Amino acid sequence: MEVIKSTEGFESINSNPSLMRKVVHLDHLMVTIMEFLNGPMETPDHPHKHVHEQITYIASGSLKLFVEDREYLLNEGDVFKIASNLNHCIQTLSEYVKLVDSFTPLREDFI
């Protein structure tokens, strides 16, 4: 299907209705939309890393981004990029945060 409407395709992550994800992909291109509905977070989520390169656009809200030993304050309209295998995590600072993530290669664990 070429079109995914704004209300279609969201699934909760780990049965948590406060954390929603929509995955859209072709054979070699992937975009995910993440909605955090339970902010602000008291503490950052658990740091993680993956082989995928990631570029994320903050569509709504504000957050702290932690990459290795660096910390950034980001707001709606900002963009961040994560190179392969860097430890990173976020902490939402607003009640609602919406992120648009792009990954390469595809995140098979999301499909």
N, C-alpha and C positions, 0 to 999 in steps of 0.2 A: 504494500500500500504506500502511495506517495505522500499522503497527508495524514498527520496525526493531530487531532484536535487538542486544544489545551486541557480539556477535562478527561482525555483518554490516556490509557496506558500506565497510569501510576500504580505501583505496588508498594506495600509496606515492606520495610527491611526488617528481617527477623521478627515478623509479626508485631512490629512496633508501629502503631498508627501515627505516631509523632514524627516518623522518619520515612519519607516517601521518595521513591525513585522511578523515573521513566527512562527506559533505554531505547534508543533509536540507532539503528546501524545498517550499513550495507556490508559488502564483503570486506572492505578495508578501511572504513571510516565509521567512527562511533561518537555519539553525543549522548550524555546522560543529563537529566535534569533532577536535581536533588532539592527536596523541600524539608526544612527543619521547622517543625511546628511547636517545639517545646522549649524554646529559648527564653531567656539567655541560659547558657550552660554554666553550671557552677565551676566546672573544671574542664580542661580540654579533653577531647576524645583521645583514645589510645594512639600513640604514634605508630605509623605503619610505613611500609615502603613496598614498591612493586617495580617490575621491569618496564612498565608502561611509562611513556612520557605523557604529561598531563598539562592542559591549559584550561583554566577555570575563569569564567566571567561571573561576577557577583551581580545577579539580576535584581536582588532585593535584600535589604538588611545590612548588618555589619557583623564583623567577626575578627578574631585574631587568627593569624596563620603562623604556624611554627614550622620552620624548615631547618633541620639539623639544629644548630645553636642560635638561629636567628628568629626574630619575632616581628610580625608586621600587623598593623591595624589597617583593616580594609573596609571599604564601604561600597554601597550600590554604585555600579559603573566601573569599579576597579577590576583588574585582571591579574591573575598570578599564573606562574608556570613552574612545574616541578620536573626536573630531569629524572631520568631513570635511576632507581635505587637510592633515592634520598629519603631519609626519615622525615615524615611530615604529619601534621594533624591540624585540626581547627578547634576553636572555641567560639560558639555563637555568642554575640553580645546583644542581639535584639530578639524579640519574641518569635519573629518569622525571618527565615533566611532562605533564599532561593539561589541555587548555583547551577550554572550550565557548564558541564565538564566535557572536554574532548580528550580522547585517549588514542594512542597508537603504540603498539598494535592493539587490536580489539581486546577488551577485557572479557575473555571467555567465561570468567567466573560471574559476570553480570548477565550473560545471555541464557 
